[in-house]
């Protein structure tokens, strides 16, 4: 018998709306449910983690998860909470993105064990590409009234929004296309439940309506709350933009740091949503954290669990080691011992300049390193002012005018880290 999936979500704070009788329906036997993912990038980001976790908890409760790649709907653009349409992508790009997304989902879902509740991936482009416009409006469109569609918040907000250009027919029809997905999966994959964020409730219930009217059956809907941060800033964003699941887009070190810097209030919420730890373990961690908040036990365990799941144990260990080095009293000395991969992960996205090794062999004066040879600062004059302000560091050590960079300063035999203040970093790569 399946475990109580709804009960699991409720103590984790992951239920916003759920249709009546959903819990009973899921306790009767193994069911199939789906969540849709946008394939307009070759990586998901941490904003996608909530629907991913919904599917993961669903599978761990004994049910069958279906991940739907919105190849067709991704070509349209979902109006929910958005003010403009998306760019349209060609099929080759969509297929590439689909495979990348599958690889990321496989860290959370079992796609290959052969179990009855093994996860499957589908792409709505496969059943929509041969569907003519006339067939669609005849077979699907006639079952849903304009009044019904206009009543959805996602549509009302776009149509009545001040200062906006309104809403194209393409986007207006989105809920019908998504609703048809639910009907198709109900009829062909036995899907009786669709899940998503609370902003998807309107689209999901359009699907349950089509199942009732065309499929002569009953579909169910469940949404989770949209994740917010206690300080009001947007969850999943950093100074550099999205926090991606792909290590090439967001390094494991930056991913690690994002979770480690979570506030106490958010960490208590996130550890329930984004980890597979059980209730007893989480409650014990929260209790320990209350008594010794300065140790950040909650943040550390949250960071360990989610970084290991997304990037693997070795990447987590590298990020942990790098963090310990950078924030230790011996950071400047330890930095020289760091391996190239970890160094590049830590300083991913930092501007670089390459110089020949012969320059460093003969000695590179600090003013040249700051301005003329690298372009880090605009001029020698600016470099001199910064040195007089005592704001320049080489490999985390403060330096003054007259300092000469030599071969023994090289990190891993090829890098020099220059800083102006704490945040303004630059890397000189010696080739």
C-alpha positions in Angstrom: 0.0 0.0 0.0 1.2 3.5 -0.7 2.4 5.8 2.1 0.3 8.9 3.0 1.8 11.4 0.5 -0.5 14.3 1.5 0.4 13.8 5.1 4.1 13.9 4.2 3.7 17.1 2.3 1.6 18.8 5.0 4.2 18.5 7.8 6.8 19.8 5.3 4.7 22.9 4.6 4.2 21.9 0.9 0.5 22.1 0.5 -1.2 25.3 -0.7 -4.4 23.9 -2.4 -5.6 20.4 -2.9 -8.8 19.1 -4.4 -11.2 17.2 -2.1 -10.7 13.4 -1.9 -7.2 13.6 -3.3 -5.7 12.0 -0.1 -8.2 9.1 -0.2 -7.6 8.6 -4.0 -3.9 8.3 -3.4 -4.2 5.8 -0.5 -6.2 3.3 -2.5 -3.4 2.1 -4.7 -0.3 3.3 -6.7 -1.3 6.3 -8.8 0.5 8.4 -11.5 1.0 12.1 -11.2 2.8 14.7 -13.3 4.6 18.0 -13.1 5.5 20.1 -16.1 8.9 21.6 -16.7 9.9 24.4 -19.0 12.5 23.3 -21.5 13.6 26.8 -22.7 17.0 26.4 -21.0 19.5 23.5 -20.9 19.3 23.5 -17.1 16.8 23.8 -14.3 17.4 26.2 -11.5 16.6 26.1 -7.8 13.2 27.7 -8.4 12.3 24.3 -10.0 13.3 22.4 -6.9 9.9 22.5 -5.3 8.1 20.7 -8.1 11.0 18.3 -8.4 10.7 17.5 -4.7 6.9 17.0 -5.1 7.6 14.3 -7.7 10.4 12.8 -5.5 8.2 12.6 -2.4 5.4 11.2 -4.6 7.7 8.4 -5.8 9.0 7.7 -2.3 5.4 7.3 -1.2 5.0 4.4 -3.7 3.5 6.3 -6.6 4.6 6.8 -10.2 6.0 10.2 -11.1 5.7 11.6 -14.7 7.9 14.5 -15.6 6.4 16.4 -18.6 8.7 18.5 -20.7 6.7 21.4 -22.2 8.1 21.2 -25.7 4.8 22.5 -27.2 3.8 24.8 -24.3 7.4 26.0 -24.1 7.0 27.4 -27.6 4.0 29.5 -26.4 4.7 30.9 -23.0 2.7 30.6 -19.8 1.0 33.8 -18.7 1.0 32.9 -15.0 2.8 35.7 -13.2 4.6 36.8 -16.2 4.4 40.1 -18.1 5.7 39.1 -21.5 5.9 36.1 -23.9 8.9 33.7 -24.1 11.2 33.3 -27.0 10.2 30.4 -29.4 12.7 27.6 -29.7 13.3 25.1 -32.5 12.8 21.3 -32.0 16.5 20.4 -32.0 17.2 22.9 -29.1 14.2 21.6 -27.2 15.3 18.0 -27.5 18.8 18.9 -26.3 17.3 20.8 -23.3 15.0 17.9 -22.6 18.0 15.5 -22.2 19.8 17.9 -20.0 16.7 18.2 -17.7 16.4 14.4 -17.6 19.9 14.1 -16.3 19.2 16.6 -13.6 15.9 15.0 -12.6 17.6 11.6 -12.4 19.4 12.8 -9.2 16.0 13.0 -7.5 14.0 10.4 -9.4 14.4 6.7 -10.3 14.1 6.4 -14.0 15.9 3.1 -14.5 15.3 0.5 -11.7 12.4 -1.3 -13.5 10.1 -0.9 -10.5 6.4 -0.5 -11.1 6.6 3.1 -10.0 9.7 4.0 -12.1 9.6 7.6 -13.3 8.9 8.4 -16.9 9.6 11.5 -19.0 7.2 12.7 -21.7 7.2 15.7 -24.0 3.9 17.4 -25.0 5.4 18.3 -28.4 5.1 14.6 -29.3 1.3 14.7 -29.2 0.7 18.3 -30.0 2.8 18.6 -33.2 0.3 16.6 -35.4 -2.7 18.3 -33.8 -4.1 20.8 -36.3 -5.6 24.0 -35.2 -9.0 23.1 -36.5 -9.0 19.7 -34.8 -7.9 21.3 -31.5 -10.7 24.0 -31.4 -13.2 21.4 -32.5 -12.3 18.6 -30.2 -11.0 20.6 -27.2 -11.9 24.2 -27.4 -15.6 23.8 -27.6 -15.7 22.2 -24.2 -14.4 25.3 -22.3 -16.2 28.6 -22.4 -14.5 32.0 -22.7 -16.2 33.0 -19.4 -14.4 30.0 -17.7 -11.0 31.0 -19.2 -11.4 34.7 -18.3 -12.2 33.9 -14.7 -8.6 32.5 -14.1 -6.4 34.9 -12.1 -3.5 34.4 -14.5 -5.6 35.7 -17.4 -7.4 38.5 -15.4 -4.1 39.9 -14.2 -2.7 40.1 -17.7 -5.8 41.5 -19.4 -6.5 44.2 -16.8 -2.8 45.0 -15.9 -2.1 48.7 -16.2 0.8 49.7 -18.5 0.9 46.3 -20.2 0.3 45.4 -23.8 -2.4 42.9 -22.8 -2.3 39.3 -23.8 -1.9 37.6 -27.1 -4.3 34.8 -28.3 -1.3 32.5 -28.1 -0.9 33.0 -24.4 -4.6 33.1 -23.8 -4.8 29.6 -25.2 -2.1 28.3 -23.0 -4.4 26.9 -20.3 -6.3 24.9 -23.0 -3.0 23.4 -24.2 -1.9 22.5 -20.6 -5.4 21.3 -19.8 -5.2 19.0 -22.9 -1.9 17.6 -21.6 -3.6 16.5 -18.4 -6.4 14.9 -20.4 -3.9 13.1 -22.7 -1.8 11.8 -19.8 -5.1 10.7 -18.0 -6.1 8.7 -21.1 -2.7 7.4 -22.1 -0.6 7.2 -19.0 -3.2 6.8 -16.2 -2.3 10.1 -14.7 -5.0 11.2 -12.2 -3.1 14.0 -10.5 -1.3 17.1 -11.7 0.9 19.1 -9.3 2.7 22.5 -9.5 3.2 25.9 -7.8 0.2 27.8 -6.5 0.3 30.0 -9.6 -0.6 27.0 -11.7 -4.0 26.2 -10.0 -6.0 27.8 -12.8 -4.2 25.8 -15.5 -4.4 22.5 -13.6 -8.1 22.8 -12.9 -8.8 23.5 -16.6 -7.2 20.0 -17.1 -9.5 18.4 -14.5 -12.5 20.1 -16.2 -11.5 18.6 -19.6 -11.1 15.2 -18.0 -14.6 15.5 -16.6 -16.2 16.7 -19.8 -14.2 14.7 -22.5 -12.6 11.9 -20.6 -15.7 11.1 -18.4 -13.3 10.7 -15.5 -12.0 12.5 -12.4 -8.7 14.3 -12.2 -7.1 15.8 -9.1 -5.0 18.9 -8.4 -2.4 19.8 -5.8 -0.4 22.9 -5.6 2.4 24.0 -3.2 3.1 27.5 -1.9 5.5 29.7 -3.9 8.7 29.9 -2.0 9.7 33.3 -0.5 12.6 34.5 1.6 12.0 36.0 5.0 13.9 39.2 4.1 11.6 39.8 1.1 14.3 39.1 -1.6 13.5 36.6 -4.3 14.2 32.9 -3.6 16.7 31.3 -6.0 18.4 34.6 -7.1 21.9 35.8 -6.3 23.8 38.9 -7.4 24.7 37.0 -10.6 21.1 35.9 -11.3 19.6 32.4 -11.2 21.2 29.7 -9.1 21.3 26.9 -11.7 21.5 23.1 -11.1 24.1 22.8 -13.9 27.7 23.1 -12.5 28.8 24.9 -15.6 26.2 27.7 -15.0 26.5 27.9 -11.2 29.6 26.3 -9.7 29.0 23.8 -6.8 30.9 26.2 -4.5 28.5 29.1 -5.3 25.5 26.7 -5.0 26.9 25.6 -1.6 27.4 29.2 -0.4 23.8 30.1 -1.4 22.3 27.6 1.0 24.9 28.1 3.7 24.0 31.8 3.9 20.3 31.1 4.5 18.7 32.9 7.4 17.7 30.8 10.5 14.0 31.3 9.7 14.4 30.2 6.1 16.7 27.3 6.9 14.0 25.9 9.2 11.5 26.0 6.3 13.9 24.9 3.5 15.2 21.8 5.3 11.7 20.4 5.3 11.1 21.1 1.6 14.5 20.5 0.0 15.8 17.4 1.8 14.7 13.9 2.3 15.4 13.9 6.0 12.6 12.5 8.1 10.4 14.4 10.5 12.2 13.2 13.7 15.7 14.1 12.3 14.6 17.5 11.2 12.9 18.3 14.5 16.0 17.3 16.4 18.1 19.5 14.2 15.8 22.5 14.7 16.0 21.9 18.5 19.8 21.7 18.4 20.0 24.8 16.3 17.8 26.8 18.7 20.3 26.2 21.5 23.4 27.0 19.5 22.4 29.3 16.6 26.0 30.5 16.1 27.1 27.0 15.0 24.6 27.2 12.0 23.9 23.4 12.3 20.6 23.8 10.4 22.2 25.7 7.5 25.1 23.3 7.4 23.0 20.2 7.2 20.6 21.7 4.7 23.6 22.7 2.5 25.2 19.2 2.8 22.0 17.4 1.8 21.0 19.6 -1.2 24.5 20.1 -2.6 25.2 16.3 -2.4 21.9 15.5 -4.1 22.4 18.0 -6.9 26.2 17.8 -7.4 27.4 14.6 -5.7 29.5 13.9 -2.6 32.9 14.8 -4.1 31.7 18.3 -5.2 30.2 18.9 -1.8 33.5 18.0 -0.1 35.4 20.3 -2.4 33.0 23.2 -1.6 33.3 22.4 2.1 37.1 22.4 2.0 37.1 25.6 0.0 34.8 27.3 2.4 36.9 26.3 5.3 40.0 27.6 3.6 38.6 30.9 2.6 37.2 31.7 6.1 40.1 30.3 8.2 42.8 32.3 9.9 45.4 30.8 7.7 43.4 31.4 4.5 46.2 33.2 2.6 48.6 30.3 3.2 46.0 27.6 2.5 44.8 29.2 -0.7 48.2 28.3 -2.4 47.5 24.6 -1.8 44.0 24.5 -3.4 43.6 22.4 -6.5 42.7 24.1 -9.9 39.1 22.8 -10.1 38.2 24.0 -6.6 39.9 27.4 -7.2 38.0 27.9 -10.5 34.7 26.9 -8.7 35.3 29.4 -5.9 36.0 32.2 -8.3 33.6 31.2 -11.0 32.6 34.3 -13.0 35.4 36.5 -11.7 37.0 38.5 -14.5 40.4 37.3 -15.7 43.4 38.4 -17.7 46.2 36.3 -19.1 49.9 37.3 -19.0 53.0 35.4 -20.1 54.8 33.5 -17.3 58.1 35.3 -18.1 56.6 38.6 -16.7 56.1 37.0 -13.3 59.4 35.2 -13.5 61.2 38.6 -13.8 58.8 40.1 -11.2 55.6 41.9 -11.8 55.2 45.2 -9.9 51.8 45.7 -8.2 50.8 48.8 -10.1 51.4 47.0 -13.5 49.4 44.0 -12.1 46.5 46.3 -11.2 46.3 48.4 -14.3 48.6 48.3 -17.3 49.2 44.5 -17.6 45.6 43.4 -16.7 43.1 46.3 -17.0 41.6 45.4 -13.6 41.8 49.1 -12.7 41.5 51.8 -15.3 44.8 53.6 -14.7 48.1 53.6 -12.8 46.8 56.7 -10.9 43.7 54.7 -9.7 46.0 51.8 -8.7 48.3 54.1 -6.7 45.2 55.6 -4.9 43.8 52.2 -4.1 47.2 51.1 -2.7 47.4 54.2 -0.5 43.9 53.4 0.8 45.2 50.0 1.9 42.5 48.3 -0.1 44.6 46.0 -2.3 45.2 42.3 -1.5 47.2 39.7 -3.4 46.1 36.2 -2.6 44.2 37.5 0.5 47.3 39.3 1.9 47.2 43.2 2.0 50.0 44.7 0.0 51.4 48.3 -0.5 53.0 50.2 -3.3 56.3 48.7 -4.3 55.1 45.1 -3.9 56.5 42.7 -6.5 54.6 39.6 -7.6 56.9 36.6 -8.0 56.6 32.9 -9.0 56.2 31.9 -5.4 52.9 33.9 -5.3 51.3 31.7 -7.9 48.3 29.6 -6.8 48.6 26.1 -8.2 51.4 27.4 -10.3 49.2 29.5 -12.5 46.8 31.9 -10.7 47.1 35.2 -8.8 44.1 36.5 -7.0 43.9 40.3 -6.7 41.3 42.2 -4.7 40.2 45.7 -4.1 38.2 45.6 -0.9 36.3 42.5 -0.1 34.0 42.2 -3.1 36.0 43.4 -6.1 38.1 40.4 -7.2 40.2 39.7 -10.3 42.3 36.8 -11.4 45.6 36.9 -13.3 46.2 33.7 -15.2 49.8 33.0 -16.0 50.4 31.0 -19.2 
